[in-house]
């Protein structure tokens, strides 16, 4: 299932959704994201649910790709 990256048809991600996406796409666990952002694990899950409702990203692999597409995670040159 491809990540939906058509700019004209997608609602914008909030600043906090981008922060959560960046951490998850970088490989952090929900617990680690929660601790870094000072929010609960449940809230991290809520943000991810909102991201998934705005974009087609059913798996962590899709979230990583989405993070690259959204520009919240820099592409690795290694």
N, CA, C and O atoms as a Tripos MOL2 file, in Angstrom:
@<TRIPOS>MOLECULE
protein
  312   311    78     0     0
PROTEIN
NO_CHARGES

@<TRIPOS>ATOM
      1 N           0.8460   -1.1650    0.0000 N.3       1 UNK1
      2 CA          0.0000    0.0000    0.0000 C.3       1 UNK1
      3 C           0.9010    1.2410    0.0000 C.2       1 UNK1
      4 O           1.6620    1.4370    0.9480 O.2       1 UNK1
      5 N           0.8340    2.0720   -1.0280 N.am      2 UNK2
      6 CA          1.7160    3.2330   -1.1120 C.3       2 UNK2
      7 C           1.3130    4.3350   -0.1470 C.2       2 UNK2
      8 O           0.1500    4.4510    0.2400 O.2       2 UNK2
      9 N           2.2890    5.1350    0.2300 N.am      3 UNK3
     10 CA          2.0220    6.2860    1.0760 C.3       3 UNK3
     11 C           1.4010    7.3600    0.2140 C.2       3 UNK3
     12 O           1.9220    7.6730   -0.8560 O.2       3 UNK3
     13 N           0.2940    7.9290    0.6640 N.am      4 UNK4
     14 CA         -0.3840    8.9870   -0.0670 C.3       4 UNK4
     15 C           0.3930   10.2810    0.0980 C.2       4 UNK4
     16 O           0.4200   10.8490    1.1900 O.2       4 UNK4
     17 N           1.0260   10.7560   -0.9680 N.am      5 UNK5
     18 CA          1.8220   11.9670   -0.8730 C.3       5 UNK5
     19 C           1.3650   13.0380   -1.8570 C.2       5 UNK5
     20 O           2.1400   13.9230   -2.2180 O.2       5 UNK5
     21 N           0.1220   12.9590   -2.2850 N.am      6 UNK6
     22 CA         -0.4070   13.9810   -3.1860 C.3       6 UNK6
     23 C          -0.7690   15.2170   -2.3910 C.2       6 UNK6
     24 O          -1.7240   15.1820   -1.6150 O.2       6 UNK6
     25 N          -0.0290   16.3270   -2.5570 N.am      7 UNK7
     26 CA         -0.2320   17.5030   -1.7190 C.3       7 UNK7
     27 C          -1.6240   18.1090   -1.8070 C.2       7 UNK7
     28 O          -2.1210   18.6440   -0.8160 O.2       7 UNK7
     29 N          -2.2590   18.0400   -2.9600 N.am      8 UNK8
     30 CA         -3.5550   18.6830   -3.1170 C.3       8 UNK8
     31 C          -4.6800   17.9480   -2.3980 C.2       8 UNK8
     32 O          -5.7400   18.5340   -2.1790 O.2       8 UNK8
     33 N          -4.4880   16.6990   -2.0270 N.am      9 UNK9
     34 CA         -5.5850   15.9330   -1.4500 C.3       9 UNK9
     35 C          -5.3720   15.5530    0.0140 C.2       9 UNK9
     36 O          -6.1600   14.7910    0.5730 O.2       9 UNK9
     37 N          -4.3270   16.0710    0.6330 N.am     10 UNK10
     38 CA         -4.0290   15.6130    1.9870 C.3      10 UNK10
     39 C          -4.1000   16.7500    2.9980 C.2      10 UNK10
     40 O          -3.5930   17.8430    2.7450 O.2      10 UNK10
     41 N          -4.7270   16.4950    4.1390 N.am     11 UNK11
     42 CA         -4.7300   17.5080    5.1930 C.3      11 UNK11
     43 C          -3.3280   17.6320    5.7980 C.2      11 UNK11
     44 O          -2.5710   16.6620    5.8420 O.2      11 UNK11
     45 N          -3.0070   18.8040    6.2480 N.am     12 UNK12
     46 CA         -1.6870   19.0610    6.8180 C.3      12 UNK12
     47 C          -1.5250   18.3520    8.1590 C.2      12 UNK12
     48 O          -2.4790   18.2150    8.9250 O.2      12 UNK12
     49 N          -0.3040   17.9040    8.4270 N.am     13 UNK13
     50 CA          0.0130   17.3530    9.7370 C.3      13 UNK13
     51 C           0.3270   18.5180   10.6670 C.2      13 UNK13
     52 O           0.9500   19.5010   10.2660 O.2      13 UNK13
     53 N          -0.1170   18.3910   11.9190 N.am     14 UNK14
     54 CA          0.1870   19.4230   12.9120 C.3      14 UNK14
     55 C           1.6620   19.3440   13.2960 C.2      14 UNK14
     56 O           2.3440   18.3670   12.9870 O.2      14 UNK14
     57 N           2.1380   20.3740   13.9660 N.am     15 UNK15
     58 CA          3.5250   20.4050   14.4220 C.3      15 UNK15
     59 C           3.8240   19.1900   15.3070 C.2      15 UNK15
     60 O           4.8600   18.5440   15.1460 O.2      15 UNK15
     61 N           2.9290   18.8860   16.2270 N.am     16 UNK16
     62 CA          3.1390   17.7660   17.1460 C.3      16 UNK16
     63 C           3.0910   16.4370   16.4080 C.2      16 UNK16
     64 O           3.8650   15.5320   16.7190 O.2      16 UNK16
     65 N           2.1900   16.3040   15.4300 N.am     17 UNK17
     66 CA          2.1360   15.0730   14.6390 C.3      17 UNK17
     67 C           3.4570   14.8640   13.8960 C.2      17 UNK17
     68 O           3.9440   13.7380   13.7930 O.2      17 UNK17
     69 N           4.0300   15.9440   13.3830 N.am     18 UNK18
     70 CA          5.3240   15.8480   12.7030 C.3      18 UNK18
     71 C           6.4250   15.4480   13.6720 C.2      18 UNK18
     72 O           7.3130   14.6740   13.3150 O.2      18 UNK18
     73 N           6.3770   15.9660   14.8980 N.am     19 UNK19
     74 CA          7.3740   15.5880   15.9000 C.3      19 UNK19
     75 C           7.2940   14.0910   16.2020 C.2      19 UNK19
     76 O           8.3080   13.3940   16.2130 O.2      19 UNK19
     77 N           6.0790   13.6110   16.4440 N.am     20 UNK20
     78 CA          5.8780   12.1890   16.7450 C.3      20 UNK20
     79 C           6.3170   11.3460   15.5510 C.2      20 UNK20
     80 O           7.0070   10.3410   15.7230 O.2      20 UNK20
     81 N           5.9260   11.7430   14.3540 N.am     21 UNK21
     82 CA          6.3130   11.0190   13.1460 C.3      21 UNK21
     83 C           7.8280   10.9610   13.0110 C.2      21 UNK21
     84 O           8.3760    9.9130   12.6690 O.2      21 UNK21
     85 N           8.5080   12.0610   13.2720 N.am     22 UNK22
     86 CA          9.9680   12.1000   13.1580 C.3      22 UNK22
     87 C          10.6170   11.0900   14.0970 C.2      22 UNK22
     88 O          11.5250   10.3620   13.6940 O.2      22 UNK22
     89 N          10.1610   11.0430   15.3370 N.am     23 UNK23
     90 CA         10.7360   10.1030   16.3040 C.3      23 UNK23
     91 C          10.4390    8.6510   15.9220 C.2      23 UNK23
     92 O          11.3290    7.8020   15.9680 O.2      23 UNK23
     93 N           9.2060    8.3690   15.5480 N.am     24 UNK24
     94 CA          8.8380    6.9910   15.1890 C.3      24 UNK24
     95 C           9.5990    6.5630   13.9320 C.2      24 UNK24
     96 O          10.1110    5.4460   13.8640 O.2      24 UNK24
     97 N           9.6700    7.4520   12.9400 N.am     25 UNK25
     98 CA         10.3850    7.1310   11.7060 C.3      25 UNK25
     99 C          11.8810    6.9580   11.9450 C.2      25 UNK25
    100 O          12.5560    6.2600   11.1890 O.2      25 UNK25
    101 N          12.4010    7.5940   13.0020 N.am     26 UNK26
    102 CA         13.8170    7.4540   13.3520 C.3      26 UNK26
    103 C          14.0880    6.1890   14.1630 C.2      26 UNK26
    104 O          15.2390    5.8770   14.4680 O.2      26 UNK26
    105 N          13.0250    5.4640   14.5100 N.am     27 UNK27
    106 CA         13.2020    4.1850   15.1840 C.3      27 UNK27
    107 C          12.9360    4.1700   16.6730 C.2      27 UNK27
    108 O          13.2060    3.1680   17.3360 O.2      27 UNK27
    109 N          12.4130    5.2560   17.2150 N.am     28 UNK28
    110 CA         12.1230    5.3000   18.6450 C.3      28 UNK28
    111 C          10.8210    4.5690   18.9460 C.2      28 UNK28
    112 O           9.9000    4.5690   18.1290 O.2      28 UNK28
    113 N          10.7470    3.9420   20.1260 N.am     29 UNK29
    114 CA          9.5270    3.2590   20.5630 C.3      29 UNK29
    115 C           8.5110    4.3020   21.0370 C.2      29 UNK29
    116 O           8.8510    5.4640   21.2570 O.2      29 UNK29
    117 N           7.2690    3.8670   21.1880 N.am     30 UNK30
    118 CA          6.2290    4.7690   21.6830 C.3      30 UNK30
    119 C           6.6300    5.3330   23.0510 C.2      30 UNK30
    120 O           6.4410    6.5190   23.3220 O.2      30 UNK30
    121 N           7.1810    4.4760   23.8990 N.am     31 UNK31
    122 CA          7.5880    4.8970   25.2360 C.3      31 UNK31
    123 C           8.7030    5.9410   25.1740 C.2      31 UNK31
    124 O           8.6840    6.9200   25.9200 O.2      31 UNK31
    125 N           9.6700    5.7300   24.2870 N.am     32 UNK32
    126 CA         10.7640    6.6870   24.1290 C.3      32 UNK32
    127 C          10.2670    8.0230   23.5800 C.2      32 UNK32
    128 O          10.7120    9.0840   24.0190 O.2      32 UNK32
    129 N           9.3590    7.9700   22.6350 N.am     33 UNK33
    130 CA          8.7780    9.2000   22.0750 C.3      33 UNK33
    131 C           8.0450    9.9570   23.1730 C.2      33 UNK33
    132 O           8.2060   11.1690   23.3150 O.2      33 UNK33
    133 N           7.2410    9.2390   23.9460 N.am     34 UNK34
    134 CA          6.4730    9.8670   25.0240 C.3      34 UNK34
    135 C           7.3960   10.5710   26.0160 C.2      34 UNK34
    136 O           7.1340   11.7050   26.4180 O.2      34 UNK34
    137 N           8.4590    9.9070   26.4030 N.am     35 UNK35
    138 CA          9.3850   10.4880   27.3690 C.3      35 UNK35
    139 C          10.0610   11.7370   26.8060 C.2      35 UNK35
    140 O          10.1900   12.7370   27.5120 O.2      35 UNK35
    141 N          10.4910   11.6950   25.5510 N.am     36 UNK36
    142 CA         11.1700   12.8310   24.9410 C.3      36 UNK36
    143 C          10.2540   14.0400   24.7690 C.2      36 UNK36
    144 O          10.6970   15.1840   24.8770 O.2      36 UNK36
    145 N           8.9750   13.7780   24.4990 N.am     37 UNK37
    146 CA          8.0340   14.8770   24.2730 C.3      37 UNK37
    147 C           7.2440   15.2680   25.5280 C.2      37 UNK37
    148 O           6.4940   16.2440   25.5160 O.2      37 UNK37
    149 N           7.4160   14.5110   26.5960 N.am     38 UNK38
    150 CA          6.7010   14.8260   27.8280 C.3      38 UNK38
    151 C           5.2080   14.5740   27.7490 C.2      38 UNK38
    152 O           4.4050   15.3060   28.3280 O.2      38 UNK38
    153 N           4.8470   13.5180   27.0160 N.am     39 UNK39
    154 CA          3.4400   13.1460   26.8700 C.3      39 UNK39
    155 C           3.2960   11.6700   27.2250 C.2      39 UNK39
    156 O           4.2980   10.9830   27.4220 O.2      39 UNK39
    157 N           2.0720   11.1780   27.3080 N.am     40 UNK40
    158 CA          1.8570    9.7720   27.6380 C.3      40 UNK40
    159 C           1.9900    8.8950   26.3940 C.2      40 UNK40
    160 O           1.8940    9.3700   25.2620 O.2      40 UNK40
    161 N           2.2120    7.6120   26.6330 N.am     41 UNK41
    162 CA          2.2750    6.6380   25.5430 C.3      41 UNK41
    163 C           0.9440    6.6170   24.8030 C.2      41 UNK41
    164 O           0.9130    6.4870   23.5790 O.2      41 UNK41
    165 N          -0.1390    6.7420   25.5330 N.am     42 UNK42
    166 CA         -1.4750    6.7770   24.9170 C.3      42 UNK42
    167 C          -1.5830    7.9620   23.9500 C.2      42 UNK42
    168 O          -2.1610    7.8340   22.8710 O.2      42 UNK42
    169 N          -1.0340    9.1000   24.3340 N.am     43 UNK43
    170 CA         -1.0870   10.2880   23.4810 C.3      43 UNK43
    171 C          -0.2570   10.0780   22.2190 C.2      43 UNK43
    172 O          -0.6490   10.5260   21.1420 O.2      43 UNK43
    173 N           0.8770    9.4070   22.3360 N.am     44 UNK44
    174 CA          1.6780    9.0670   21.1560 C.3      44 UNK44
    175 C           0.8280    8.2240   20.2120 C.2      44 UNK44
    176 O           0.8020    8.4810   19.0090 O.2      44 UNK44
    177 N           0.1410    7.2320   20.7390 N.am     45 UNK45
    178 CA         -0.7270    6.3770   19.9200 C.3      45 UNK45
    179 C          -1.8290    7.1840   19.2580 C.2      45 UNK45
    180 O          -2.1880    6.9320   18.1080 O.2      45 UNK45
    181 N          -2.3670    8.1560   19.9870 N.am     46 UNK46
    182 CA         -3.4150    9.0180   19.4290 C.3      46 UNK46
    183 C          -2.8780    9.8300   18.2650 C.2      46 UNK46
    184 O          -3.5390    9.9400   17.2320 O.2      46 UNK46
    185 N          -1.6820   10.4040   18.4170 N.am     47 UNK47
    186 CA         -1.0820   11.1680   17.3210 C.3      47 UNK47
    187 C          -0.8300   10.2780   16.1070 C.2      47 UNK47
    188 O          -1.0720   10.6930   14.9740 O.2      47 UNK47
    189 N          -0.3520    9.0730   16.3350 N.am     48 UNK48
    190 CA         -0.1150    8.1570   15.2140 C.3      48 UNK48
    191 C          -1.4170    7.7730   14.5280 C.2      48 UNK48
    192 O          -1.4590    7.6330   13.3050 O.2      48 UNK48
    193 N          -2.4760    7.6030   15.3050 N.am     49 UNK49
    194 CA         -3.7870    7.3060   14.7150 C.3      49 UNK49
    195 C          -4.2490    8.4740   13.8420 C.2      49 UNK49
    196 O          -4.8000    8.2640   12.7610 O.2      49 UNK49
    197 N          -4.0230    9.7040   14.3110 N.am     50 UNK50
    198 CA         -4.3900   10.8950   13.5260 C.3      50 UNK50
    199 C          -3.5690   10.9800   12.2390 C.2      50 UNK50
    200 O          -4.0960   11.3030   11.1740 O.2      50 UNK50
    201 N          -2.2670   10.6850   12.3540 N.am     51 UNK51
    202 CA         -1.3990   10.6960   11.1650 C.3      51 UNK51
    203 C          -1.9100    9.6800   10.1560 C.2      51 UNK51
    204 O          -2.0170    9.9710    8.9640 O.2      51 UNK51
    205 N          -2.2250    8.4850   10.6460 N.am     52 UNK52
    206 CA         -2.7100    7.4260    9.7520 C.3      52 UNK52
    207 C          -4.0600    7.7630    9.1460 C.2      52 UNK52
    208 O          -4.3710    7.2910    8.0520 O.2      52 UNK52
    209 N          -4.8780    8.5700    9.8270 N.am     53 UNK53
    210 CA         -6.1650    8.9630    9.2510 C.3      53 UNK53
    211 C          -5.9850   10.0200    8.1550 C.2      53 UNK53
    212 O          -6.8330   10.1660    7.2740 O.2      53 UNK53
    213 N          -4.8700   10.7540    8.2230 N.am     54 UNK54
    214 CA         -4.5790   11.7800    7.2180 C.3      54 UNK54
    215 C          -3.7630   11.2410    6.0510 C.2      54 UNK54
    216 O          -3.8010   11.8010    4.9560 O.2      54 UNK54
    217 N          -3.0320   10.1670    6.2760 N.am     55 UNK55
    218 CA         -2.1630    9.5720    5.2640 C.3      55 UNK55
    219 C          -2.3610    8.0570    5.2500 C.2      55 UNK55
    220 O          -2.8400    7.4770    6.2250 O.2      55 UNK55
    221 N          -1.9960    7.4300    4.1520 N.am     56 UNK56
    222 CA         -2.0560    5.9770    4.0700 C.3      56 UNK56
    223 C          -0.7220    5.4330    4.5700 C.2      56 UNK56
    224 O           0.2490    5.3670    3.8160 O.2      56 UNK56
    225 N          -0.6790    5.0480    5.8320 N.am     57 UNK57
    226 CA          0.5570    4.5370    6.4380 C.3      57 UNK57
    227 C           0.2100    3.4720    7.4730 C.2      57 UNK57
    228 O           0.2990    3.7250    8.6740 O.2      57 UNK57
    229 N          -0.1830    2.2880    7.0200 N.am     58 UNK58
    230 CA         -0.6300    1.2510    7.9500 C.3      58 UNK58
    231 C           0.4750    0.5530    8.7390 C.2      58 UNK58
    232 O           0.1950   -0.0750    9.7600 O.2      58 UNK58
    233 N           1.7130    0.6510    8.2900 N.am     59 UNK59
    234 CA          2.8030   -0.0450    8.9800 C.3      59 UNK59
    235 C           3.8970    0.9380    9.3800 C.2      59 UNK59
    236 O           3.9150    2.0830    8.9290 O.2      59 UNK59
    237 N           4.7980    0.4800   10.2230 N.am     60 UNK60
    238 CA          5.9310    1.3140   10.6230 C.3      60 UNK60
    239 C           6.7920    1.6400    9.4060 C.2      60 UNK60
    240 O           7.3090    2.7510    9.2920 O.2      60 UNK60
    241 N           6.9480    0.6880    8.5050 N.am     61 UNK61
    242 CA          7.7200    0.9480    7.2790 C.3      61 UNK61
    243 C           7.1010    2.1020    6.4860 C.2      61 UNK61
    244 O           7.8180    2.9470    5.9500 O.2      61 UNK61
    245 N           5.7770    2.1320    6.4170 N.am     62 UNK62
    246 CA          5.0960    3.2310    5.7350 C.3      62 UNK62
    247 C           5.3040    4.5470    6.4940 C.2      62 UNK62
    248 O           5.4620    5.6000    5.8760 O.2      62 UNK62
    249 N           5.3050    4.4870    7.8140 N.am     63 UNK63
    250 CA          5.5520    5.7010    8.6010 C.3      63 UNK63
    251 C           6.9620    6.2310    8.3540 C.2      63 UNK63
    252 O           7.1640    7.4420    8.2620 O.2      63 UNK63
    253 N           7.9310    5.3310    8.2480 N.am     64 UNK64
    254 CA          9.3020    5.7500    7.9640 C.3      64 UNK64
    255 C           9.3580    6.4380    6.6050 C.2      64 UNK64
    256 O           9.9550    7.5060    6.4670 O.2      64 UNK64
    257 N           8.7390    5.8280    5.6130 N.am     65 UNK65
    258 CA          8.6910    6.4330    4.2760 C.3      65 UNK65
    259 C           7.9780    7.7810    4.3270 C.2      65 UNK65
    260 O           8.4260    8.7500    3.7140 O.2      65 UNK65
    261 N           6.8860    7.8390    5.0470 N.am     66 UNK66
    262 CA          6.1400    9.0840    5.1790 C.3      66 UNK66
    263 C           7.0050   10.1630    5.8290 C.2      66 UNK66
    264 O           6.9680   11.3240    5.4220 O.2      66 UNK66
    265 N           7.7820    9.7750    6.8390 N.am     67 UNK67
    266 CA          8.6910   10.7250    7.4750 C.3      67 UNK67
    267 C           9.6800   11.3110    6.4860 C.2      67 UNK67
    268 O           9.9970   12.5000    6.5460 O.2      67 UNK67
    269 N          10.1670   10.4830    5.5790 N.am     68 UNK68
    270 CA         11.0750   10.9680    4.5320 C.3      68 UNK68
    271 C          10.3540   11.8860    3.5560 C.2      68 UNK68
    272 O          10.8710   12.9410    3.1890 O.2      68 UNK68
    273 N           9.1520   11.4820    3.1360 N.am     69 UNK69
    274 CA          8.3640   12.2770    2.1900 C.3      69 UNK69
    275 C           7.9970   13.6310    2.7980 C.2      69 UNK69
    276 O           8.0580   14.6610    2.1260 O.2      69 UNK69
    277 N           7.6190   13.6150    4.0680 N.am     70 UNK70
    278 CA          7.2230   14.8540    4.7570 C.3      70 UNK70
    279 C           8.4250   15.7280    5.1060 C.2      70 UNK70
    280 O           8.2650   16.9000    5.4480 O.2      70 UNK70
    281 N           9.6310   15.1580    5.0200 N.am     71 UNK71
    282 CA         10.8220   15.9200    5.3190 C.3      71 UNK71
    283 C          11.1120   16.0650    6.7920 C.2      71 UNK71
    284 O          11.8800   16.9430    7.1860 O.2      71 UNK71
    285 N          10.5090   15.2140    7.6240 N.am     72 UNK72
    286 CA         10.7580   15.3100    9.0740 C.3      72 UNK72
    287 C          11.9130   14.4190    9.4920 C.2      72 UNK72
    288 O          12.4350   14.5550   10.5980 O.2      72 UNK72
    289 N          12.3190   13.5000    8.6100 N.am     73 UNK73
    290 CA         13.4710   12.6270    8.8730 C.3      73 UNK73
    291 C          14.4080   12.7820    7.6830 C.2      73 UNK73
    292 O          14.0070   12.5270    6.5470 O.2      73 UNK73
    293 N          15.6480   13.1950    7.9230 N.am     74 UNK74
    294 CA         16.5690   13.3550    6.7890 C.3      74 UNK74
    295 C          16.9230   12.0070    6.1670 C.2      74 UNK74
    296 O          17.0440   11.0010    6.8670 O.2      74 UNK74
    297 N          17.0820   11.9990    4.8740 N.am     75 UNK75
    298 CA         17.4910   10.7840    4.1660 C.3      75 UNK75
    299 C          18.9260   10.4610    4.5220 C.2      75 UNK75
    300 O          19.7680   11.3550    4.6020 O.2      75 UNK75
    301 N          19.2040    9.2010    4.7330 N.am     76 UNK76
    302 CA         20.5580    8.7480    5.0710 C.3      76 UNK76
    303 C          21.3420    8.5030    3.7890 C.2      76 UNK76
    304 O          20.8150    7.9430    2.8280 O.2      76 UNK76
    305 N          22.5860    8.9200    3.7790 N.am     77 UNK77
    306 CA         23.4390    8.7030    2.6110 C.3      77 UNK77
    307 C          24.3280    7.4840    2.7830 C.2      77 UNK77
    308 O          25.1970    7.2400    1.9450 O.2      77 UNK77
    309 N          24.1350    6.7090    3.8470 N.am     78 UNK78
    310 CA         24.9940    5.5470    4.0800 C.3      78 UNK78
    311 C          24.4790    4.3110    3.4260 C.2      78 UNK78
    312 O          25.0970    3.2520    3.5350 O.2      78 UNK78
@<TRIPOS>BOND
     1     1     2 1
     2     2     3 1
     3     3     4 2
     4     3     5 am
     5     5     6 1
     6     6     7 1
     7     7     8 2
     8     7     9 am
     9     9    10 1
    10    10    11 1
    11    11    12 2
    12    11    13 am
    13    13    14 1
    14    14    15 1
    15    15    16 2
    16    15    17 am
    17    17    18 1
    18    18    19 1
    19    19    20 2
    20    19    21 am
    21    21    22 1
    22    22    23 1
    23    23    24 2
    24    23    25 am
    25    25    26 1
    26    26    27 1
    27    27    28 2
    28    27    29 am
    29    29    30 1
    30    30    31 1
    31    31    32 2
    32    31    33 am
    33    33    34 1
    34    34    35 1
    35    35    36 2
    36    35    37 am
    37    37    38 1
    38    38    39 1
    39    39    40 2
    40    39    41 am
    41    41    42 1
    42    42    43 1
    43    43    44 2
    44    43    45 am
    45    45    46 1
    46    46    47 1
    47    47    48 2
    48    47    49 am
    49    49    50 1
    50    50    51 1
    51    51    52 2
    52    51    53 am
    53    53    54 1
    54    54    55 1
    55    55    56 2
    56    55    57 am
    57    57    58 1
    58    58    59 1
    59    59    60 2
    60    59    61 am
    61    61    62 1
    62    62    63 1
    63    63    64 2
    64    63    65 am
    65    65    66 1
    66    66    67 1
    67    67    68 2
    68    67    69 am
    69    69    70 1
    70    70    71 1
    71    71    72 2
    72    71    73 am
    73    73    74 1
    74    74    75 1
    75    75    76 2
    76    75    77 am
    77    77    78 1
    78    78    79 1
    79    79    80 2
    80    79    81 am
    81    81    82 1
    82    82    83 1
    83    83    84 2
    84    83    85 am
    85    85    86 1
    86    86    87 1
    87    87    88 2
    88    87    89 am
    89    89    90 1
    90    90    91 1
    91    91    92 2
    92    91    93 am
    93    93    94 1
    94    94    95 1
    95    95    96 2
    96    95    97 am
    97    97    98 1
    98    98    99 1
    99    99   100 2
   100    99   101 am
   101   101   102 1
   102   102   103 1
   103   103   104 2
   104   103   105 am
   105   105   106 1
   106   106   107 1
   107   107   108 2
   108   107   109 am
   109   109   110 1
   110   110   111 1
   111   111   112 2
   112   111   113 am
   113   113   114 1
   114   114   115 1
   115   115   116 2
   116   115   117 am
   117   117   118 1
   118   118   119 1
   119   119   120 2
   120   119   121 am
   121   121   122 1
   122   122   123 1
   123   123   124 2
   124   123   125 am
   125   125   126 1
   126   126   127 1
   127   127   128 2
   128   127   129 am
   129   129   130 1
   130   130   131 1
   131   131   132 2
   132   131   133 am
   133   133   134 1
   134   134   135 1
   135   135   136 2
   136   135   137 am
   137   137   138 1
   138   138   139 1
   139   139   140 2
   140   139   141 am
   141   141   142 1
   142   142   143 1
   143   143   144 2
   144   143   145 am
   145   145   146 1
   146   146   147 1
   147   147   148 2
   148   147   149 am
   149   149   150 1
   150   150   151 1
   151   151   152 2
   152   151   153 am
   153   153   154 1
   154   154   155 1
   155   155   156 2
   156   155   157 am
   157   157   158 1
   158   158   159 1
   159   159   160 2
   160   159   161 am
   161   161   162 1
   162   162   163 1
   163   163   164 2
   164   163   165 am
   165   165   166 1
   166   166   167 1
   167   167   168 2
   168   167   169 am
   169   169   170 1
   170   170   171 1
   171   171   172 2
   172   171   173 am
   173   173   174 1
   174   174   175 1
   175   175   176 2
   176   175   177 am
   177   177   178 1
   178   178   179 1
   179   179   180 2
   180   179   181 am
   181   181   182 1
   182   182   183 1
   183   183   184 2
   184   183   185 am
   185   185   186 1
   186   186   187 1
   187   187   188 2
   188   187   189 am
   189   189   190 1
   190   190   191 1
   191   191   192 2
   192   191   193 am
   193   193   194 1
   194   194   195 1
   195   195   196 2
   196   195   197 am
   197   197   198 1
   198   198   199 1
   199   199   200 2
   200   199   201 am
   201   201   202 1
   202   202   203 1
   203   203   204 2
   204   203   205 am
   205   205   206 1
   206   206   207 1
   207   207   208 2
   208   207   209 am
   209   209   210 1
   210   210   211 1
   211   211   212 2
   212   211   213 am
   213   213   214 1
   214   214   215 1
   215   215   216 2
   216   215   217 am
   217   217   218 1
   218   218   219 1
   219   219   220 2
   220   219   221 am
   221   221   222 1
   222   222   223 1
   223   223   224 2
   224   223   225 am
   225   225   226 1
   226   226   227 1
   227   227   228 2
   228   227   229 am
   229   229   230 1
   230   230   231 1
   231   231   232 2
   232   231   233 am
   233   233   234 1
   234   234   235 1
   235   235   236 2
   236   235   237 am
   237   237   238 1
   238   238   239 1
   239   239   240 2
   240   239   241 am
   241   241   242 1
   242   242   243 1
   243   243   244 2
   244   243   245 am
   245   245   246 1
   246   246   247 1
   247   247   248 2
   248   247   249 am
   249   249   250 1
   250   250   251 1
   251   251   252 2
   252   251   253 am
   253   253   254 1
   254   254   255 1
   255   255   256 2
   256   255   257 am
   257   257   258 1
   258   258   259 1
   259   259   260 2
   260   259   261 am
   261   261   262 1
   262   262   263 1
   263   263   264 2
   264   263   265 am
   265   265   266 1
   266   266   267 1
   267   267   268 2
   268   267   269 am
   269   269   270 1
   270   270   271 1
   271   271   272 2
   272   271   273 am
   273   273   274 1
   274   274   275 1
   275   275   276 2
   276   275   277 am
   277   277   278 1
   278   278   279 1
   279   279   280 2
   280   279   281 am
   281   281   282 1
   282   282   283 1
   283   283   284 2
   284   283   285 am
   285   285   286 1
   286   286   287 1
   287   287   288 2
   288   287   289 am
   289   289   290 1
   290   290   291 1
   291   291   292 2
   292   291   293 am
   293   293   294 1
   294   294   295 1
   295   295   296 2
   296   295   297 am
   297   297   298 1
   298   298   299 1
   299   299   300 2
   300   299   301 am
   301   301   302 1
   302   302   303 1
   303   303   304 2
   304   303   305 am
   305   305   306 1
   306   306   307 1
   307   307   308 2
   308   307   309 am
   309   309   310 1
   310   310   311 1
   311   311   312 2
@<TRIPOS>SUBSTRUCTURE
     1 UNK1         2 RESIDUE 1 A UNK
     2 UNK2         6 RESIDUE 1 A UNK
     3 UNK3        10 RESIDUE 1 A UNK
     4 UNK4        14 RESIDUE 1 A UNK
     5 UNK5        18 RESIDUE 1 A UNK
     6 UNK6        22 RESIDUE 1 A UNK
     7 UNK7        26 RESIDUE 1 A UNK
     8 UNK8        30 RESIDUE 1 A UNK
     9 UNK9        34 RESIDUE 1 A UNK
    10 UNK10       38 RESIDUE 1 A UNK
    11 UNK11       42 RESIDUE 1 A UNK
    12 UNK12       46 RESIDUE 1 A UNK
    13 UNK13       50 RESIDUE 1 A UNK
    14 UNK14       54 RESIDUE 1 A UNK
    15 UNK15       58 RESIDUE 1 A UNK
    16 UNK16       62 RESIDUE 1 A UNK
    17 UNK17       66 RESIDUE 1 A UNK
    18 UNK18       70 RESIDUE 1 A UNK
    19 UNK19       74 RESIDUE 1 A UNK
    20 UNK20       78 RESIDUE 1 A UNK
    21 UNK21       82 RESIDUE 1 A UNK
    22 UNK22       86 RESIDUE 1 A UNK
    23 UNK23       90 RESIDUE 1 A UNK
    24 UNK24       94 RESIDUE 1 A UNK
    25 UNK25       98 RESIDUE 1 A UNK
    26 UNK26      102 RESIDUE 1 A UNK
    27 UNK27      106 RESIDUE 1 A UNK
    28 UNK28      110 RESIDUE 1 A UNK
    29 UNK29      114 RESIDUE 1 A UNK
    30 UNK30      118 RESIDUE 1 A UNK
    31 UNK31      122 RESIDUE 1 A UNK
    32 UNK32      126 RESIDUE 1 A UNK
    33 UNK33      130 RESIDUE 1 A UNK
    34 UNK34      134 RESIDUE 1 A UNK
    35 UNK35      138 RESIDUE 1 A UNK
    36 UNK36      142 RESIDUE 1 A UNK
    37 UNK37      146 RESIDUE 1 A UNK
    38 UNK38      150 RESIDUE 1 A UNK
    39 UNK39      154 RESIDUE 1 A UNK
    40 UNK40      158 RESIDUE 1 A UNK
    41 UNK41      162 RESIDUE 1 A UNK
    42 UNK42      166 RESIDUE 1 A UNK
    43 UNK43      170 RESIDUE 1 A UNK
    44 UNK44      174 RESIDUE 1 A UNK
    45 UNK45      178 RESIDUE 1 A UNK
    46 UNK46      182 RESIDUE 1 A UNK
    47 UNK47      186 RESIDUE 1 A UNK
    48 UNK48      190 RESIDUE 1 A UNK
    49 UNK49      194 RESIDUE 1 A UNK
    50 UNK50      198 RESIDUE 1 A UNK
    51 UNK51      202 RESIDUE 1 A UNK
    52 UNK52      206 RESIDUE 1 A UNK
    53 UNK53      210 RESIDUE 1 A UNK
    54 UNK54      214 RESIDUE 1 A UNK
    55 UNK55      218 RESIDUE 1 A UNK
    56 UNK56      222 RESIDUE 1 A UNK
    57 UNK57      226 RESIDUE 1 A UNK
    58 UNK58      230 RESIDUE 1 A UNK
    59 UNK59      234 RESIDUE 1 A UNK
    60 UNK60      238 RESIDUE 1 A UNK
    61 UNK61      242 RESIDUE 1 A UNK
    62 UNK62      246 RESIDUE 1 A UNK
    63 UNK63      250 RESIDUE 1 A UNK
    64 UNK64      254 RESIDUE 1 A UNK
    65 UNK65      258 RESIDUE 1 A UNK
    66 UNK66      262 RESIDUE 1 A UNK
    67 UNK67      266 RESIDUE 1 A UNK
    68 UNK68      270 RESIDUE 1 A UNK
    69 UNK69      274 RESIDUE 1 A UNK
    70 UNK70      278 RESIDUE 1 A UNK
    71 UNK71      282 RESIDUE 1 A UNK
    72 UNK72      286 RESIDUE 1 A UNK
    73 UNK73      290 RESIDUE 1 A UNK
    74 UNK74      294 RESIDUE 1 A UNK
    75 UNK75      298 RESIDUE 1 A UNK
    76 UNK76      302 RESIDUE 1 A UNK
    77 UNK77      306 RESIDUE 1 A UNK
    78 UNK78      310 RESIDUE 1 A UNK
